[in-house]
Structure formats: C-alpha cells, structure tokens
Amino acid sequence: MVRSQGANTDTLKILGLMISNGLIAFSGALISQDNGYADISMGIGTIVIGLASVIIGEVLFENLTIAKRLMCVVLGSTIYRMIIALVLNLGMAPTDLKLISALLLAVILSSPLLKGVLQKSVGKRGLLK
C-alpha cells in the first residue's frame, strides 16, 4: 500500500530498523544504568524466552488472525514458563535449563511433522476419516 502512495519501501524498511535498533539500545542503556553494570550475557535469557513463546504460539495454533496470534504468543510464553517452573520444582539443577529449553523447543518444532506422520499412519489403518 505504501508503494502505491509513491514512498520508497526499501528506505522505510531501513528507517524502521534504525528506529527499532535505537530503541533497543536505549532500553539496554537504561537497564545497565539501573543495574550499575553491563554484562555481555544479560539479555540472552530474554531472547530465548521471546523466541520460545513465539515458536510455541505459532506451532501449536495455526492459521489465525493477528489478534488471536498475539494471544497465542502470550499463551506460548505462559506455557514455556510453566514448563520451566515444573522442571525446577522436580529438582533439576538450574544450570541444566539451557538443555531443557533446547529439548523443549526441539519437541515443539518437530510437533507438526510428528502430527502429520501420526495422521498418515492412523489414516492408513482406517481409524480416522
């Protein structure tokens, strides 16, 4: 739509990336100012949680409108946090959270493939119509 108004879409993409990266840098500066220090691994957990919530929300719930998709991302974040809390309550060491997160995301990412294989194998047996 913007292209039909005569605007250069490539320039607008670059401008949007510049603004978003500037806001991210500003928020990182505020966090390090509040903490009194900056560490290279400060935001890694936040990135993993964000990606996990988007992946869980997108994989488990397909073909949705934007509003429902946003709700699924929030639901995916809640599911991810509940699984991590359950694992910690079961007595696993907090240092193993990266392994558990990786395994959880691998299972979630492979679930559409597994669902398709299961439907084909059950469909061949005549159990599903």
C-alpha positions in Angstrom: 0.0 0.0 0.0 2.8 2.4 0.8 4.4 1.8 -2.6 1.2 2.9 -4.3 1.5 6.2 -2.5 4.9 6.8 -4.0 7.0 6.0 -0.9 10.2 4.0 -1.3 9.7 0.8 0.7 13.4 0.0 1.0 14.1 3.3 2.6 11.1 2.8 5.0 12.4 -0.6 6.0 15.8 0.8 6.8 14.2 3.6 8.7 12.1 1.2 10.7 15.2 -1.0 11.5 17.1 2.1 12.6 14.3 3.3 15.0 13.8 -0.2 16.5 17.6 -0.8 17.0 17.9 2.7 18.6 15.0 1.9 21.0 16.6 -1.5 21.8 20.0 0.2 22.5 18.3 2.9 24.6 16.5 0.2 26.7 19.8 -1.7 27.2 21.4 1.5 28.3 18.6 2.1 30.8 18.9 -1.4 32.2 22.7 -1.2 32.6 22.3 2.2 34.2 19.8 0.8 36.7 21.9 -2.2 37.5 25.2 -0.3 37.7 27.0 -2.7 35.3 26.7 -4.3 31.9 27.4 -7.9 31.1 27.5 -9.5 27.6 25.1 -12.2 28.5 22.4 -10.0 30.2 19.8 -10.3 27.5 20.3 -13.9 26.4 17.5 -15.4 28.5 15.1 -12.7 27.4 15.8 -13.6 23.7 15.3 -17.3 24.3 12.0 -16.7 26.2 10.8 -14.4 23.4 11.7 -16.9 20.7 10.3 -19.8 22.6 7.0 -18.0 23.2 6.6 -17.1 19.5 7.6 -20.6 18.4 5.2 -22.3 20.8 2.4 -20.0 20.0 2.9 -20.3 16.2 3.4 -24.1 16.1 0.6 -25.2 18.4 -2.0 -22.8 17.0 -2.1 -22.4 13.2 -3.9 -20.2 10.7 -5.1 -17.4 13.0 -5.8 -13.7 12.7 -3.4 -11.2 14.1 -5.2 -10.6 17.4 -5.6 -14.4 18.0 -1.9 -14.8 17.1 -0.8 -12.3 19.7 -2.9 -14.1 22.3 -1.2 -17.3 21.3 2.2 -15.8 21.7 1.2 -14.7 25.3 -0.1 -18.2 25.8 3.1 -19.7 24.5 5.1 -17.6 26.9 3.0 -18.8 29.8 3.3 -22.4 28.7 7.1 -22.1 28.4 7.4 -20.5 31.9 5.1 -23.2 33.4 7.2 -26.0 31.9 10.4 -24.4 33.2 8.9 -23.9 36.7 7.7 -27.5 36.7 11.2 -28.7 35.8 12.8 -26.7 38.5 10.2 -28.0 41.0 11.1 -31.5 40.0 14.6 -30.9 41.4 16.6 -30.4 38.2 19.6 -28.1 38.6 19.1 -24.5 37.3 22.3 -24.9 35.3 20.5 -27.5 33.1 17.9 -25.0 32.0 19.6 -24.4 28.6 19.5 -28.1 27.8 15.9 -28.4 28.9 14.9 -25.3 26.8 16.7 -26.7 23.8 14.9 -30.1 24.2 11.6 -28.4 24.7 12.0 -26.2 21.6 13.1 -29.3 19.6 10.0 -31.2 20.6 7.7 -28.2 19.8 9.3 -27.5 16.5 9.0 -31.2 15.4 5.4 -31.5 16.6 3.8 -30.5 13.2 5.9 -33.1 11.5 5.1 -35.7 14.1 1.4 -34.8 13.9 1.5 -35.3 10.1 3.2 -38.6 10.3 0.8 -39.8 13.0 -2.2 -38.7 11.0 -0.9 -40.6 7.9 -0.2 -43.8 9.8 -3.5 -43.7 11.6 -5.3 -42.7 8.4 -3.8 -45.7 6.5 -5.3 -48.0 9.2 -8.7 -46.6 8.6 -9.1 -45.2 12.1 -9.5 -41.6 11.0 -12.0 -40.4 8.5 
